[in-house]
Amino acid sequence: MALSYKTRRRLALLILVVGLPAYVVAAVVVISLFDRPPIWVEFGVYLTLGIVWVLPFRAIFRGVGRQDPDDPGAGND
């Protein structure tokens, strides 16, 4: 079942406003459970986690910044 454009926009906003900060806090907490690694290892872990969080939501974020394709008044030419 495909999500409508408005549903995807709302879900993307919810993910960015609630999910991303929660993911950042969780990543910092998990890293802090271990002894602090060298800065380059820590940077690599945060970089990897920063890329990995968005992969499951890729379909939701795709095309959200464009005009609504189903809106008849949007002037889709």
N, C-alpha and C positions, 0 to 999 in steps of 0.2 A: 504494500500500500504506500503510495507516494504521498508525502506531506505537501500541503498547499504552501504557496509562497509566504503568506502571512504567518502560518504556523512555524515555518522554518526561521523566519525573522525573529519571532518571539522566542523560540527555543535557542537560537544563536545568542540573543541578548541575555537570556537567563544563564546560559553556559558561561558567557564572558563576565557577567557581573557576580555570579555566585560560584560557579564551578571553578573558574581559573584561580581566584584567590584561595579557595579551599585546597586546590591542588598544590599551589605554591606553599601554603602552610604545611601540608602533608609532606611535601618533598623536603622542606627544611627540617621538619621533625625527624624524618627517617634518616637524613644525613647526620643529624646531631646525635643520634643513638650510638654512632661509632666514633672512634678517635678521629680527630680532624685530619683528613688526608692532605697531601701537598696541594697547593693552590691550583695547579694545572689539572690535577685529577678532579678536584672539586668543581672546577669550571667545566670540565668535560661531562661530569655527571649532570650538572644543572643544564648544560646545553642539550644533552641527550633527552633529559626529562622535559625540557621546553619544547622539543620537537615531537616527542612521543605522545604528549597529552592531546594533541589536536588530531591525530590520525583516526581515532574512532568517530570523530565529529566532522570529518571531511565533507561528507555528503550534505550535512546540514548547512555548513558555511558556504558551499559552492553556489555562486550566483546571488547571494543575499544583498550585495551592494548595488545590484542593478535594479532597474525599474521592474515593477510587477508585470510579468508577461500576460497575465489574465485581466489586467485592468483596461477596460475599453476606453477610458478617458485619458490614458497615459500618452496617447499619440504614437503608438507603435507603427512605424512606417515600414 
